[in-house]
Amino acid sequence: MLTPARAPSTRTPDDGPADRSLISADSPAPEATADGFLLQRIGVGDPTALALLLNQYWGPLVVYVGRTLDSRDQAEDVVQETFVRIWERREQWKPEGSLRALLYQIAHNLAADHRRRRAARERWLAQQQGQVTRGVVTPLERVEEHDLEIALARAVNGLPERRREVFLLVRQAGLSYQDVAQVLGLAPQTVANHLSLALAELRAALEGFLDSPEEP
């Protein structure tokens, strides 16, 4: 568990060199302390802490996931979901261990899930090749789809203005984070932050239409 840093030393220059082994053994690494503080602030719902976390880890995570999926766009989606997961489950995380390892573990698991879903879609598309007829949609399916569209439109309209703008530009217009950043005059990480919060709010609003959330 992360512990407070020791009080400043009262040794004088005449006391001789300090015992570096004791300092390194007892004092937490500065980055560990910073990560623990960010996770603690996220745990109480501080969006600024999430933004700082995005600024620090967005780029490295996209590079890592991009190498496993061979697609930057898909990597951005996976990393976006990683930060959504951090935010949605913020009350579960504890300021202990390595926050960096936690982020990479979540991203790794989500990327593996993405690869499995992508392979399943590719197999399904292969099976559908050559088919020219479309399956019959039942009246109940039409009603459920219509209700979902109405609920989604209502939830999107209820988002704060900036989050709604980011969501519409990324998810509906199909712009990249860099393009949205240029359109709105924001940093790409800020775009990612707004979209993380928007997705979390939309998921909560549409809970009745979605599958049951997986166990943490």
ROMIDREN-753981 format. One line per 2 residues: number of its first residue (from 1); their letters; for each residue x, y, z of C-alpha. Coordinates in steps of 0.05 Angstrom, whole numbers, always signed. Each point is the difference from the previous one (the first is absolute). Example, Ala and Ser with C-alpha at 12.3 -4.5 7.8 and 13.67 -1.06 7.14 Angstrom:
! ROMIDREN-753981
1) as) +246,-90,+156 | +27,+69,-13
***
This chain:
! ROMIDREN-753981
1) ml) +0,+0,+0 | +24,+70,-14
3) tp) +25,+36,+61 | +16,+74,+13
5) ar) +70,+23,-16 | +48,+7,+59
7) ap) +12,+68,+31 | +60,+38,-28
9) st) +67,-20,+30 | +31,+44,+53
11) rt) +72,-23,-15 | +52,+53,-12
13) pd) +57,-3,-51 | +48,-19,+56
15) dg) -39,-62,+17 | +28,-38,-60
17) pa) -37,-32,-58 | -70,-26,+11
19) dr) -16,-74,-3 | -31,-5,-70
21) sl) -22,-72,+11 | -45,+22,+58
23) is) -29,+57,-41 | -17,-43,-60
25) ad) -29,-55,+43 | -46,+43,+43
27) sp) -21,+55,-48 | -53,-11,-53
29) ap) +17,+16,-72 | -25,+70,-20
31) ea) -39,-28,-59 | -33,-53,+45
33) ta) -22,+53,+49 | -28,+43,-57
35) dg) -37,-60,-30 | -29,-19,+67
37) fl) -24,+72,+11 | -33,+1,-69
39) lq) -35,-66,+12 | -24,+26,+68
41) ri) -28,+63,-33 | -34,-40,-55
43) gv) -31,-43,+55 | -37,+60,+26
45) gd) -24,+21,-69 | +51,+54,-18
47) pt) -1,+7,-77 | +64,+42,+3
49) al) +38,-60,+26 | -27,-41,-58
51) al) +24,+53,-48 | +70,-1,+31
53) ll) +1,-76,-5 | -20,+5,-74
55) nq) +55,+51,-13 | +52,-47,+30
57) yw) -20,-68,-27 | -43,+11,-63
59) gp) +57,+0,-50 | +39,-59,+27
61) lv) -63,-43,+7 | -21,+16,-72
63) vy) +69,-21,-25 | -2,-64,+41
65) vg) -71,-21,-21 | +13,+23,-72
67) rt) +57,-50,-6 | -46,-57,+23
69) ld) -59,+19,-45 | +38,+29,-60
71) sr) -50,+58,-2 | +7,+68,+33
73) dq) -75,+14,-5 | -17,-65,+35
75) ae) +56,+13,+51 | -31,+67,+17
77) dv) -67,-33,+11 | +31,-51,+46
79) vq) +39,+52,+39 | -63,+43,+5
81) et) -36,-59,+30 | +58,-10,+48
83) fv) -10,+69,+29 | -75,-8,+0
85) ri) +11,-63,+41 | +45,+37,+49
87) we) -53,+55,+8 | -61,-46,+5
89) rr) +33,-43,+53 | +36,+56,+35
91) eq) -27,-18,+69 | +30,-70,-5
93) wk) +73,+19,-13 | +48,+7,+58
95) pe) +61,+46,+2 | +48,-58,+6
97) gs) +43,-39,-48 | +17,+28,-69
99) lr) -52,+43,-35 | +40,-7,-64
101) al) -4,-76,+4 | -75,+5,+13
103) ly) -11,+42,-62 | +41,-46,-44
105) qi) -36,-61,+29 | -68,+29,-16
107) ah) +23,+21,-70 | +30,-69,-12
109) nl) -64,-36,+19 | -44,+47,-41
111) aa) +46,-7,-60 | -5,-76,+6
113) dh) -76,+5,+2 | +2,+45,-60
115) rr) +42,-49,-40 | -49,-57,+17
117) rr) -60,+42,-21 | +35,+22,-64
119) aa) +16,-72,-17 | -72,-20,+13
121) re) -25,+56,-45 | +48,-21,-55
123) rw) -24,-72,+4 | -73,+23,-2
125) la) +13,+45,-60 | +34,-58,-36
127) qq) -62,-43,+12 | -46,+55,-25
129) qg) +37,+10,-66 | -44,-15,-59
131) qv) -65,+9,+38 | -47,+50,-33
133) tr) -60,-7,+45 | -8,+31,+68
135) gv) -30,-32,+60 | -70,+21,+22
137) vt) -2,+50,+57 | -55,-13,+49
139) pl) -48,+55,+23 | +28,-6,+71
141) er) +71,+12,-26 | -23,+61,-38
143) ve) -33,+29,+63 | +62,-14,+43
145) eh) +46,+32,-51 | -45,+61,-5
147) dl) -3,+7,+76 | +76,-4,+4
149) ei) +8,+54,-53 | -47,+46,+39
151) al) +35,-14,+66 | +69,+11,-31
153) ar) -21,+66,-32 | -29,+24,+66
155) av) +63,-21,+38 | +46,+35,-50
157) ng) -41,+64,+3 | +6,-2,+76
159) lp) +76,+0,-1 | +38,+64,+18
161) er) +12,+41,-62 | +74,-15,-9
163) rr) -7,-74,+13 | -59,-3,-49
165) ev) +42,+36,-54 | +58,-49,+9
167) fl) -46,-61,+0 | -35,+21,-64
169) lv) +64,+17,-36 | +36,-64,+19
171) rq) -56,-52,+2 | -48,+26,-52
173) ag) +42,+43,-47 | +58,-49,+4
175) ls) +55,+52,+12 | +65,-21,+32
177) yq) +20,+29,+67 | +51,+44,-34
179) dv) -53,+27,-48 | -49,+14,+57
181) aq) +55,+35,+38 | +13,+45,-59
183) vl) -75,+15,-10 | -12,+17,+73
185) gl) +68,+30,+16 | +16,-53,+52
187) ap) +57,-47,+14 | -11,-72,-24
189) qt) +4,-24,+72 | -54,+49,+20
191) va) -44,-28,-56 | +12,-70,+28
193) nh) -17,+25,+70 | -67,+29,-23
195) ls) -17,-62,-39 | +16,-45,+60
197) la) -48,+38,+44 | -53,+3,-55
199) la) +3,-76,-11 | -5,-13,+74
201) el) -62,+45,+6 | -33,-31,-62
203) ra) +14,-70,+25 | -34,+17,+66
205) al) -60,+32,-36 | -9,-61,-47
207) eg) +12,-53,+54 | -68,-31,-12
209) fl) +16,-12,-74 | +70,-29,+11
211) ds) +24,-68,+22 | +15,-8,+74
213) pe) +69,+29,+17 | +55,-51,+9
215) ep) +26,-14,+70 | +61,+41,+19
***
